[in-house]
Amino acid sequence: MFYAFGFERLGVIVSDLYFVDPEPEEGQEGAERGVRLELRLLAAGKLHGSIYSARPITVDRPLWRADLLESVAGPAGSFDRTHHHPRFDGWEPGHRVFVEELSADPLAWVAKRLADPEGLLAKAGAAPDEITLADAAELRAAVPQIVDAVRTLLDRIRGGELALPPGPEPVTNARVSWL
């Protein structure tokens, strides 16, 4: 499942995720599941027809990511693999950064970060002109809806509906998600 919250040039994209790293770091072995949230640049395309035609929308490069993950083998709600990526190098995320407060209360931690888009983007290395004042204000106003979407995804994952493995056989390499 995929949610998108779009503002002028900034968007928040949220999806469920089932993930198995083929080359995990120590302590990160085994399947993970949860919610991935990314702050992305957006671009509205030109119409390809009449004024009534659908508008192309580009969900462009990521600026920041939070992964509200837990090991599939562990207890539900442990958030034992929850981390964020404060910066990207183009399309590649930086290293996983584990924060105790993020694992303890992921929704509150994410809400606090999204409520300060200027600070979040400055730490991500985004150019000041990449977003507008309207982007920042609209993102702040949408934080409750974004958190509700994340909560809904987490509930559906715990209910066994989302973030499922790609098949019945065990896998050593998988990424099942929009993000």
HUUR-V15432 format. One record per run of one state. SS is the DSSP state (H for helix, E for strand, - for the rest). FROM is the first residue (numbers start at 1). TO is the last residue. If there is no record, write none. Layout:
BEGIN
SS|FROM|TO / SS|FROM|TO
END
This chain:
BEGIN
-|1|1 / E|2|6 / -|7|9 / E|10|20 / -|21|31 / E|32|44 / -|45|56 / E|57|71 / -|72|82 / E|83|85 / -|86|87 / E|88|89 / -|90|91 / E|92|93 / -|94|96 / E|97|97 / -|98|99 / H|100|104 / -|105|105 / H|106|114 / -|115|116 / H|117|124 / -|125|127 / H|128|130 / -|131|132 / H|133|158 / -|159|173 / E|174|176 / -|177|179
END
